[in-house]
């Protein structure tokens, strides 16, 4: 069955398979089904969080797609259709990665005629202004060096307040030297009422209450089918948290969830990652359901069981190492359902919880999502041309990557998620929010560097994880090639590098390139008018990774905002305009789409005499139809 099912703009849409589903018991399938429904009910929350106008724009587009009776074969309608697909993919009007606003290619008057023909006239003028005006909500999350990044951001986390007011508000709440600090602001909107800064909680009976109540109902049904008592208790705590908005309850849930490793089915549900907040404090809603891949998890279990060895041998200052690594668990999983910020675009690895004190005292849970990685690999095989063949320097580099590259990527993800995010510790008194808007990129760099350093360690061969002492080298070549060059095929010409993961990769690659320039550790070679970046000294590059890891860990452990800012601003933001132009032109000739996302498979209850006797996984091949179905079925806001 075909993996690649749709392509538009700079995006490809794929489907993923769910191996292992048939082996689940009926109870386990019911548990996963209701968790999946809970993941879908949060969809509107994410849309509204990204911009207050996203849902009205989506409703207009949905109405046109369902009601328009005119010519659907002309170029203008096709342009509208591309805009609709992009809107659904990004959960709003801003590019899911670059975060800048995108626009319909069809004329505004044509868009108006579509809306009017579909019976949408009320408020249409303002909606079209929001859609078409470059001045209205130009960027989802501002990273500007000038002005107020809170006011400049379109995310719906703040209203009528300045950055200074927000920071003062939370400074007054935080308790200095608290060993178990509350994640203040994680699940609230900050507004000004009668001249006073206040929080509005995202919980039942308050903001997003209609969607959260639907999530709670599905969580209650899931709890009835839980595999064990710990899962039941964890879901009860999550429900309590959604009812009250109490962040201490969220911490209790996170601790219990982290320790639940016996079940086959697992999930993520809540306000979790703060990448979308310009201040790195507010969390976007996401949902996710997976099942454990028992065979593949043997590899990550080896890593997690040796977590203390990796911590002890890390090339960072001993002051910043955990003397006792606790509760690091890792597994390979199969995605079942994506929701909220993980749909349609999903990570390939996850490590939670995010609170540093919980990681220190209770550990963390890490997952590598195998069926998503396999779907990407299958889609690449279906593509007519290869980015590897275009950007790798020579045949030996291509051959090495074909032999080990995909496996190296999996191991690096394992190390990044399983050990990297869970490594290190803050010094006493350092706030988890000390790095502000640079926190996300620096944290991803820290985890990536940990993985890059250790993928080349002989310990991995000793543990049976790496096949031989040379297998790690394609990981280094590929990382440098991507970080310095290939990844910028994703960024429009003239734009800066703003997404946290892309900043992380550029920071690492650019820093190592410059530090190793005199000895040509990494060499820039131009051949036949094309640029290549070649690693000449792999061991020296590992030494540079170690040096940078030590510095990034120091920055985090000490909360050194200025040093973190200097690293990001100097190495991670600006893109060489000549290289940018070249990589865009070369990538365009390949006919490939740099971004990928997925449709969820449907989970269908199977009835016999009115009773559910099974839950069946049904493949989905129509991206737009699924988006419209979700709009009909799961809209609450």
Residue, then its C-alpha position, 0 to 999 in steps of 0.5 A: x500500500x502506498x505511503x505517500x498520499x498527497x503533496x502540495x506547496x512544500x509538504x508531503x502527506x503520508x500514512x503510517x501503519x500500526x503493526x502490533x495492533x491485532x495482538x492487543x487484547x480487546x481491553x487494550x484496544x478499547x483503552x487505546x481507542x478512547x485515548x485516541x478520541x481524547x487526543x482528537x477532541x483537543x484539536x480546536x485548543x491547539x488551533x486557537x492557541x496558535x492565533x485567535x483568528x485561526x478557528x474563524x478562518x478554518x470554519x470559513x474554509x471548511x464551509x467553502x469546501x463543503x458548500x461551494x457549487x461553482x467550478x472546482x477545476x479552475x486554477x484559482x480554485x486549485x490555489x484556494x485548495x492549496x491554501x486550505x491544505x496548508x491551513x489544516x497542516x499548520x493548525x492555522x495561518x502560520x507555517x508550522x516550522x518557519x512560523x511566518x504567515x502564508x497567504x492564498x495564491x488566489x485573488x482576494x475577490x475570488x476568495x470573497x466570491x467562494x465565501x459568498x457562494x457558500x453562504x458566508x457573508x457575515x463578518x467576511x470583510x474582516x476575515x479576508x483582511x486577516x487572511x490577506x493582510x501581511x500586517x495582521x498577525x505576521x508571525x506566530x512566535x516572534x524572535x525579533x531582537x527589537x521590540x516586544x516579542x509578546x506583542x509581536x507574536x500571534x500566539x493566543x497566550x497573552x492579551x493586552x500585556x507587555x513582555x515586562x509585565x508578564x515577566x514581572x507577574x511570574x517573578x512575583x509568583x516564583x519561590x526562590x530556591x524552591x527545589x520543586x518549582x511549579x511550572x507557573x504559566x504552563x496552562x493559562x492565558x495572561x490578560x489585563x483586567x481593569x489595569x491588573x495583570x491576571x491569569x485565565x486558566x485553561x480548564x473545565x469551566x474556564x477557557x477551552x472548557x468545552x473541549x476539555x470536558x470532551x477530553x475528560x469524558x473520553x479519559x473516563x472511558x479510557x480509565x475503565x479499560x486501563x491495563x493496570x492500577x497505575x494507569x487508572x490512578x494517572x488518568x484520575x490525576x489528569x482528570x483532576x488537573x483538567x477540572x482544577x487547573x492545579x499545576x501541582x496535580x499536573x506534577x503528581x500526574x507526571x510523576x505517576x505517568x513517568x513510573x508507569x512502564x508495565x502497560x503496552x498502551x501509553x499516551x500523552x495528553x495535555x499542555x506540555x511543550x513550550x516551544x510556541x511561546x516567545x517566552x518559553x513558558x506557555x504550553x501548546x496542547x497535544x495528544x498522542x497514543x502509542x503501543x510498545x514495540x517489544x522487540x525494538x525496545x530491547x535496544x533502548x532498554x539497554x541504553x536506559x539501564x546504562x544511564x548512570x555510565x553515560x552520565x558519569x562519562x559525559x564530557x561536562x563539568x562534574x558539578x553539572x552531572x547527576x550523581x544518581x540518575x533515577x528512573x530513566x526508561x526508554x522504549x520504541x513505540x508504534x504511533x496509533x493516533x496523533x493529536x493537537x500539536x503533534x498532528x499532522x506533523x509529528x516528532x520522531x522521538x519524545x522525552x517527558x516530563x519537562x520539569x527538571x526537578x521531576x527528571x532529577x528525582x523520578x526520572x523520565x520516559x523516552x520514546x522513539x517512534x518507529x513506525x513514523x520513521x519507517x513511513x518517512x523511509x518508505x516515502x523516500x523510496x517512492x520519490x523519483x530523486x534522492x536528496x542524499x545523492x544531490x548533497x553528499x560529496x561522493x559515492x563513498x559518502x552515499x554508500x556509507x549512509x545507505x549502509x548505516x545512515x537510517x540506523x544511525x538516525x534511530x540510535x541518535x534519536x534514542x540517545x537524544x530522547x532517552x539520555x540527552x534530555x534526561x542528563x545533567x542538573x541545574x545548580x541550586x537556585x537556578x530557575x527552569x525559565x532562566x534561559x527565556x526565549x533561548x531555552x528551547x533551542x539550547x535544550x535541543x542542542x544539549x540533547x543533540x550534542x549528547x547523542x552525537x558525542x556518544x554515538x561514536x563511543x566504543x561503549x555502544x559497540x560493547x553494548x551491542x547497539x552499534x554494529x562496528x567501530x565505524x558505523x557512526x561516521x555517516x551520522x556525523x557527515x549527515x548532521x553537518x551536511x544538514x545543519x550547515x546547508x540542506x535544512x535551509x531548503x525549508x526556509x524562504x529566501x531572505x528569512x532567518x532561521x527561527x525554529x528551535x530544532x533548526x536553530x539547534x542544528x545550525x548552532x552545532x554545525x556552524x560552531x564546529x565548522x568555525x572552531x575547526x576551520x584552521x585544521x579543516x575538521x570540516x571542509x567547504x568544497x565547491x565542485x562544478x559550481x556546487x557546494x559540499x561540506x565534508x568531514x575530514x577528521x571525525x575524531x576531532x569533530x567528536x572532540x568539538x561536539x564534546x567541547x560544545x556540549x560542556x558549554x551548553x550544559x554549563x549555560x543551562x546549569x548556571x542559567x547563563x542567559x547572556x551566554x545562551x543568547x550569544x550562542x543562538x544569535x551568533x551561530x543559529x539565526x542568520x543564513x548565508x544568502x548565497x548558500x541559501x539560494x543555492x540549496x533552494x535551487x538544487x532542492x527544487x530540481x529534485x521535486x521533493x517536499x521538505x516537510x512531511x505530515x500524516x493522516x491518522x488511521x481510523x479506529x473502528x469499533x466492530x459490533x456483534x449483536x450490539x456489543x463491541x467485539x473488536x476495534x479495527x484499524x482502517x487505513x486512510x488515504x484522503x488527507x482533506x477528507x480527514x480534516x473535514x471529518x475532524x472539523x465536523x466531529x470534534x469542533x467545540x470552540 
